[in-house]
Amino acid sequence: MRKIERFDKYMNINKLNDNQVTVNCGLSVGLLGKARRGDSDLGDKAIEKILSFYQDINRVWLLTGEGEMLKDCLLYTSDAA
C-alpha cells in the first residue's frame, strides 16, 4: 500500500477533504489528487508537512504501513490533591 492510500484512510476516518488538508498543511493544490492517480506518491516534504499538522499520525505507519495509524495517547495525571 502506498503512502497516499494510508493517508486517505486517515482522512476518511477524520472526515477530511483534500481542500482542508491542502490548506492546513500548505500543500500544493492538486498534490493529493496527483498522488492518487499514480503520477507520484507523497514526497518527503509533503509527509513532513502532514505529520507536522496532524500530530496524531504515527510516522512509521504512514511511511511503512507498520504499526498503528495513530500514536499512543499518554495520559498524564498529577498525584497532588
Sequence and secondary structure as in RCSB ss.txt:
>XXXX:A:sequence
MRKIERFDKYMNINKLNDNQVTVNCGLSVGLLGKARRGDSDLGDKAIEKILSFYQDINRVWLLTGEGEMLKDCLL
YTSDAA
>XXXX:A:secstr
  HHHHHHHHHHHTT  HHHHHHHHT  TTHHHHHHHTS    HHHHHHHHHH TTB HHHHHHS S SB     
      
